[in-house]
Amino acid sequence: MSVPTPVAVPAHPDVLLAKIDLVRQSLQGIILGKSDVIDAVLTALLAEGSVLLEDVPGVGKTTLAKSLARLIHLEFQRIQCTPDLLPADILGSSVFRPSSGTFEFRSGPIFSNLLIADEINRASPRTQSALLEAMAESQVTIDGTRYPLKRPFIVLATQNPTGFEGTFLLPESQLDRFLMRLSMDYPDTESEIDLLLEQASHDPAQGLQPVMSQDELLALQSFVRHVKVDRKAAAYIVAIASATRTDTRLRVGCSPRGSKMLLRAAQARAVLMGRDFVLPDDIQLLAPAVLSHRVSPRNALASSSETTQTIHELVRTIEVPA
C-alpha cells in the first residue's frame, strides 16, 4: 500500500466522525443484520485498504459496495468478471485515431475511487493480475507509461466460494493485496423477514444521498495515520504474527506486511470507534479478517472459513497486554 500525499487533518475531527457514523447507520438500514461486516468494510476504507467479500451469490455483497459509494460521493465503476474479461477491459487501452494518425489512451474502469469487481474469481488469472499494481501502489503501467490512480482508491471485490462452477483460485500474491477478507453469510431469520417486507415494493438503496464528501474521507484517512500505538500493542501484533509462523496447522505464516496491515486496520477501527489510540480489543477483533488470507494451511483442502477459525483459536492463546 503506497504512502499518500499528506492531507491536512481538520481541527475538529468530531464533525467527520459524526459523518462516518451516519454512513454506518445508513448502511445498517440497507444491509440488515450485518453490522459487524459494515464496521469491517468502513474500517478498511479508513485504512485505505481493499476488501474481498466472499460468499454465495445474493447475500448483499454488491449492494453493500454500491451503497457505500453513494453515501460517500465516490466515483465508482463496476466490472462483472467473466472468463473472457481482458486486462484492457479493466485498465484501458490505446485507440488509434485515423483523423490524426495517433494513438489516444482511453482509461478503463480502474480510474475511479471505488472499483467494484463482481465475482473476481470468475476472471482468468491473467486478468486478475491486472489489479496487482493498482492495489499495491495506486498506479498502473500501460504501454510503458505510468498512470497514477485517483485518491482515494479502493477495490471492493466479491467472489463465489471456491469450487463453484467457472471459478479460478486467487493466487497468494493477489490475496495479500486485500486488507481484509470477509464473509457476508446468510442473514438471521428476523433480519431476512424485515428485508423482504421493507424491499417488497422498492429498493431503498436507490434513494441514498451522499452524507460525506471525498475530501472529508481523505481527511479521515490522514487522521488514521496519527492514531497512537504504544509499544505493548505493537508487541501484541508481533506475537500474533509470530504464532502463525510456528503453529503446526499452518504451512506458511503471516509476513511482516501482514503485521503492518493489522496495525493500520487497528488504527482505522480506533478512529471509527471515536478514539485516537489503539486498544488490544481492536487487534483481537480484526486479526482473523486481516490475517486469514495471508497464511497457508497445511491441509490443502481446508476452506477459508476453516483458516479463519484457526486464526480465531490462535489469537485466543496469545496473552493480551494489560
PEZIUR-V287624 format. One record per helix or strand of 3 or more residues. SS is the DSSP state (@ for helix, = for strand). FROM is the first residue (numbers start at 1). TO is the last residue. If there is no record, write none. Layout:
ss = <SS	SS>
from = <FROM	FROM>
to = <TO	TO>
//
This chain:
ss = <@	@	=	@	=	@	=	=	=	@	@	=	=	=	@	=	@	@	@	@	=	@	@	@>
from = <14	35	50	61	76	87	92	102	114	120	125	139	145	154	172	178	189	204	214	231	250	256	280	304>
to = <30	46	54	71	80	91	97	107	118	122	137	142	148	159	175	182	198	207	224	246	252	272	294	316>
//
